């Protein structure tokens, strides 16, 4: 079953959401890191730190970062002293930036970046102790299939951490974030990345994503246990966790 409301970056009839997401990230890959930290005012780094801390008691040695992009979540995972971190993404442009980043930081011996599809992960069952997804699940073409693949590659008692944008519910954050995401992000995103649709797609995809209790229900239906959600920064983002 695919998502009932499919939001695509470029809305081309002849291409799938997966193809358009890969195209979009290839287009903006050179400016992605700058824009990401610019728009979040650096708060995204704190969100990743909070998310990674939820894995600390597990002491994971093999970690998979899906929709890894340029590898920021994979880098944050190094705080857990793993023996292996693999970052998977469908955009070769983003991966190329990430590969250079790992080399410059001298961690390319631990962090491997590779091309891969979240709905068809190239790993054996039960391989990873933990996995992370940062702002990626709303880009899945088939959410259920992607979540099921994540569960497949997790070992029993392994943990999945999903960091995703959400829609703040309380005044004044709701109004401020609504204005910021609808007007400010698309305006500067278009100016700096030269791809107008990429940063208009961001608020559209957040609006269409089944957040909160709806997403928890989906994770539980797929087979995750002890599913929890933690709001961060007044509900601008949510950290979801689930155990196999």
C-alpha positions in Angstrom: 0.0 0.0 0.0 1.4 3.4 -1.0 0.7 6.7 0.7 -2.8 7.9 0.0 -1.6 11.4 -0.6 1.6 11.4 -2.6 3.5 14.7 -2.5 6.4 14.9 -5.0 9.1 17.6 -5.4 8.4 18.3 -9.1 5.0 16.7 -9.7 5.9 15.2 -13.1 3.4 12.7 -14.3 6.0 10.4 -15.8 8.3 10.0 -12.8 7.9 8.4 -9.4 8.3 10.1 -6.0 11.5 8.1 -5.5 13.0 9.3 -8.8 12.0 12.9 -8.1 13.4 12.9 -4.5 16.8 11.6 -5.9 16.7 14.3 -8.6 15.9 17.0 -6.1 18.7 16.1 -3.7 21.2 15.7 -6.6 20.2 19.3 -7.6 20.7 20.8 -4.2 23.6 18.6 -2.8 26.3 21.3 -3.1 24.3 23.8 -1.0 22.4 21.4 1.2 24.6 21.5 4.3 24.8 25.3 4.3 21.0 25.6 3.8 20.2 23.0 6.4 22.1 24.7 9.2 21.0 28.1 8.0 17.3 27.4 8.1 17.4 25.5 11.4 19.8 28.1 13.0 21.9 25.1 14.0 19.2 23.6 16.2 19.2 20.4 14.0 22.5 19.5 15.5 20.9 19.5 19.0 18.0 17.4 17.7 20.4 14.7 16.4 22.4 14.7 19.6 19.1 14.1 21.6 18.2 11.4 19.2 21.6 9.6 19.4 21.4 9.8 23.2 18.4 7.5 23.1 20.7 4.8 21.7 23.4 5.2 24.4 22.2 2.4 26.7 22.1 0.0 23.8 25.8 0.4 23.1 25.3 -0.4 19.4 28.3 -1.6 17.4 26.7 -1.7 13.9 24.6 1.3 13.0 22.7 2.0 9.8 21.8 5.6 8.9 19.0 5.6 6.2 18.4 8.7 4.0 21.8 9.6 5.2 22.3 12.5 2.8 25.7 14.1 3.5 26.1 12.0 6.6 25.4 14.3 9.6 23.4 11.7 11.5 26.1 9.1 10.7 28.7 11.5 12.2 26.6 12.1 15.3 26.4 8.3 15.8 30.2 8.2 16.3 29.6 9.5 19.9 28.4 5.9 20.6 31.8 4.4 19.7 30.4 2.0 17.1 32.7 -0.3 15.0 30.7 0.3 11.8 28.4 3.0 10.6 26.8 2.7 7.1 25.0 5.7 5.6 22.6 4.8 2.7 21.0 7.3 0.4 19.4 7.3 -3.1 21.1 10.5 -4.1 24.7 10.0 -5.4 25.2 13.8 -5.3 24.5 13.9 -1.6 26.7 10.8 -1.0 29.6 12.4 -2.9 29.5 15.4 -0.5 29.2 13.0 2.5 32.2 10.8 1.3 34.4 13.9 1.1 33.2 15.0 4.5 34.1 11.7 6.1 37.6 11.8 4.5 38.2 15.3 5.7 37.2 14.3 9.3 39.3 11.2 9.1 36.5 8.8 9.9 36.0 7.2 6.5 37.4 4.0 8.0 34.4 3.7 10.2 31.6 5.5 8.3 30.8 4.1 4.9 28.5 6.0 2.5 26.7 3.9 -0.1 24.0 4.2 -2.7 20.8 2.3 -1.6 17.0 2.3 -1.6 15.2 2.5 1.7 12.6 0.1 0.4 15.1 -2.5 -0.7 18.1 -2.4 1.6 21.1 -4.3 0.5 21.8 -5.9 3.9 21.0 -9.3 5.5 18.4 -9.8 8.1 19.2 -8.8 11.7 22.5 -7.2 10.7 22.3 -3.9 12.6 22.1 -3.1 16.4 20.5 0.3 15.7 19.4 2.5 12.9 18.6 6.2 12.4 16.7 8.2 9.9 16.9 12.0 9.9 14.2 13.9 8.0 13.9 11.0 5.5 10.8 8.9 6.1 8.5 11.5 4.7 10.4 11.2 1.5 9.7 7.4 1.2 7.6 6.5 -1.7 6.0 3.6 0.2 6.2 4.4 3.9 5.0 0.9 5.1 7.5 -0.9 2.9 10.4 1.4 4.0 9.6 0.9 7.7 9.3 -2.9 7.2 12.7 -3.0 5.5 14.2 -1.1 8.5 12.7 -3.6 10.9 14.0 -6.5 8.8 17.7 -5.5 9.0 17.5 -4.7 12.8 18.6 -7.5 15.2 16.1 -8.6 17.9 16.0 -6.0 20.7 17.6 -3.5 18.2 16.3 0.1 18.2 15.2 2.4 15.4 15.4 6.2 15.9 13.5 8.4 13.5 13.9 12.2 13.6 11.3 14.0 11.5 9.7 17.4 11.1 6.2 17.8 12.6 3.6 20.5 12.9 3.7 22.6 16.1 0.3 22.9 17.7 0.7 25.7 20.3 0.7 29.5 19.9 3.0 31.2 19.0 5.3 28.5 17.6 2.6 27.1 15.4 2.1 30.5 13.7 5.8 31.4 13.5 6.8 28.1 12.1 3.9 28.1 9.6 5.0 31.5 8.3 8.7 30.5 8.3 8.2 27.2 6.4 5.7 28.6 3.9 7.4 31.8 3.0 11.0 32.2 4.4 12.3 28.7 3.6 11.1 28.6 -0.1 12.2 32.1 -0.8 15.8 31.7 0.5 15.9 28.1 -0.7 15.2 29.1 -4.2 17.7 32.0 -4.1 20.6 30.0 -2.8 20.0 26.5 -4.2 18.6 27.7 -7.6 15.9 25.0 -7.3 12.6 26.6 -6.5 10.6 23.4 -6.0 13.0 21.7 -3.6 12.3 24.1 -0.7 8.6 24.5 -1.6 8.4 20.7 -1.3 9.7 20.8 2.3 6.5 22.3 3.9 4.3 20.4 1.5 5.8 17.0 2.5 5.7 17.9 6.2 2.0 18.8 5.9 1.2 15.5 4.2 3.2 13.3 6.7 1.2 11.2 9.2 2.8 12.6 12.4 2.4 11.9 16.1 -0.1 9.2 17.1 -0.8 8.4 13.4 2.8 7.6 12.8 3.1 5.6 16.1 0.2 3.5 14.9 1.9 2.8 11.6 5.1 1.8 13.3 3.2 -0.5 15.7 1.3 -2.1 12.8 4.6 -2.9 11.0 5.8 -4.6 14.1 7.8 -2.2 16.2 7.5 -2.5 20.0 7.6 0.1 22.8 7.1 2.9 20.2 7.5 6.4 21.7 7.5 10.0 20.4 9.4 12.9 21.9 8.6 16.5 20.7 11.6 18.8 20.4 11.7 22.6 20.0 8.0 23.0 20.7 6.9 20.4 18.2 8.9 21.6 15.2 10.4 18.1 15.1 9.7 14.7 16.7 12.0 11.9 17.7 10.3 8.5 17.3 11.8 5.3 18.7 10.8 1.7 18.4 12.3 -1.7 19.3 12.4 -4.9 17.3 
